[in-house]
């Protein structure tokens, strides 16, 4: 058993709010389940606005921020409920446009899209073109589409590794949970590519660069900013590396490991929570069963 101190399990965010000026909040698993917004979480965003706080929604979604804004609005999470939104797809778009880092400056202009053919918003308006894996200069890994698996991409990954193509992983998540089903993400493709000897640049949480950009948009000091997310490996680890306090939402990706039903009235099992945190690279400062104000 870990000798880490016990992490407090809170009933709402309100008791913490006065300590912070800004909040960096994950989307999937915290604000919505992939299709439906959580009413308590939406009410919490409104409460933060009323309290004069700034909030930035930070997602590892591999698409542009304006598309996420439209998707959120359709769920009832309007643009008036948060200060800014940043996605790993938006960060990728900006990196490909600027080409001011050595990895990006060295890229050619032809990419192989590893994901659904129509899911290419990260290169919209930019001087890049799609190509076959045999002709591409780099791999743009968006992630498996509906019904696809990592194995479906094994031949392309093998060919890319043989050619020494660099990969941009536009979503570092390994899986997301949608209606109780585990769905693979681009991070799982990148892990396999690295095993094959491939070279990967990661865009999104837990990489430090996305937190630098997020804090710049939010305009708050790290010591006065709280990160809220449901994934230890991305949200909590990334926050720790950026020097931010964090809160883990138990009702997201770790709900099954915690044997926790977000719709129930009971908090997550303390023994299961202790075991989960004992194996984590970073631990939160507090835990919320779900994102609610209080």
Secondary structure in CASP SS format (residue, H / E / C, confidence):
PFRMAT SS
TARGET T0000
AUTHOR 0000-0000-0000
METHOD secondary structure of the structure
MODEL  1
X C 1.00
X C 1.00
X C 1.00
X C 1.00
X C 1.00
X C 1.00
X C 1.00
X E 1.00
X E 1.00
X E 1.00
X C 1.00
X C 1.00
X C 1.00
X H 1.00
X H 1.00
X H 1.00
X H 1.00
X C 1.00
X C 1.00
X C 1.00
X C 1.00
X E 1.00
X E 1.00
X E 1.00
X E 1.00
X C 1.00
X C 1.00
X E 1.00
X C 1.00
X C 1.00
X C 1.00
X E 1.00
X C 1.00
X C 1.00
X C 1.00
X C 1.00
X E 1.00
X C 1.00
X H 1.00
X H 1.00
X H 1.00
X H 1.00
X H 1.00
X H 1.00
X H 1.00
X H 1.00
X H 1.00
X H 1.00
X H 1.00
X H 1.00
X C 1.00
X C 1.00
X C 1.00
X E 1.00
X E 1.00
X E 1.00
X E 1.00
X E 1.00
X E 1.00
X C 1.00
X C 1.00
X C 1.00
X C 1.00
X C 1.00
X H 1.00
X H 1.00
X H 1.00
X H 1.00
X H 1.00
X H 1.00
X H 1.00
X H 1.00
X H 1.00
X H 1.00
X H 1.00
X C 1.00
X C 1.00
X C 1.00
X H 1.00
X H 1.00
X H 1.00
X C 1.00
X C 1.00
X E 1.00
X E 1.00
X E 1.00
X E 1.00
X H 1.00
X H 1.00
X H 1.00
X H 1.00
X H 1.00
X H 1.00
X H 1.00
X H 1.00
X H 1.00
X H 1.00
X H 1.00
X C 1.00
X C 1.00
X C 1.00
X H 1.00
X H 1.00
X H 1.00
X H 1.00
X C 1.00
X C 1.00
X C 1.00
X C 1.00
X E 1.00
X E 1.00
X E 1.00
X E 1.00
X E 1.00
X E 1.00
X C 1.00
X C 1.00
X C 1.00
X C 1.00
X C 1.00
X H 1.00
X H 1.00
X H 1.00
X C 1.00
X C 1.00
X C 1.00
X C 1.00
X C 1.00
X E 1.00
X E 1.00
X C 1.00
X C 1.00
X C 1.00
X C 1.00
X C 1.00
X C 1.00
X C 1.00
X E 1.00
X E 1.00
X E 1.00
X E 1.00
X E 1.00
X E 1.00
X C 1.00
X C 1.00
X C 1.00
X C 1.00
X C 1.00
X C 1.00
X H 1.00
X H 1.00
X H 1.00
X H 1.00
X H 1.00
X H 1.00
X H 1.00
X H 1.00
X H 1.00
X H 1.00
X H 1.00
X H 1.00
X H 1.00
X H 1.00
X C 1.00
X C 1.00
X E 1.00
X E 1.00
X E 1.00
X E 1.00
X C 1.00
X C 1.00
X C 1.00
X C 1.00
X C 1.00
X E 1.00
X E 1.00
X E 1.00
X E 1.00
X C 1.00
X C 1.00
X E 1.00
X E 1.00
X E 1.00
X E 1.00
X C 1.00
X H 1.00
X H 1.00
X H 1.00
X H 1.00
X H 1.00
X H 1.00
X H 1.00
X H 1.00
X H 1.00
X H 1.00
X C 1.00
X C 1.00
X C 1.00
X E 1.00
X E 1.00
X E 1.00
X E 1.00
X C 1.00
X C 1.00
X C 1.00
X C 1.00
X C 1.00
X H 1.00
X H 1.00
X H 1.00
X H 1.00
X H 1.00
X H 1.00
X H 1.00
X H 1.00
X H 1.00
X H 1.00
X H 1.00
X C 1.00
X C 1.00
X C 1.00
X H 1.00
X H 1.00
X H 1.00
X E 1.00
X E 1.00
X E 1.00
X E 1.00
X E 1.00
X C 1.00
X C 1.00
X H 1.00
X H 1.00
X H 1.00
X H 1.00
X H 1.00
X H 1.00
X H 1.00
X H 1.00
X H 1.00
X H 1.00
X C 1.00
X C 1.00
X C 1.00
X E 1.00
X E 1.00
X E 1.00
X E 1.00
X E 1.00
X C 1.00
X C 1.00
X C 1.00
X C 1.00
X C 1.00
X C 1.00
X C 1.00
X C 1.00
X C 1.00
X C 1.00
X C 1.00
X C 1.00
X C 1.00
X C 1.00
X C 1.00
X C 1.00
X C 1.00
X C 1.00
X C 1.00
X C 1.00
X H 1.00
X H 1.00
X H 1.00
X H 1.00
X H 1.00
X H 1.00
X H 1.00
X H 1.00
X H 1.00
X C 1.00
X C 1.00
X C 1.00
X C 1.00
X C 1.00
X C 1.00
X C 1.00
X E 1.00
X E 1.00
X E 1.00
X C 1.00
X C 1.00
X C 1.00
X C 1.00
X C 1.00
X C 1.00
END
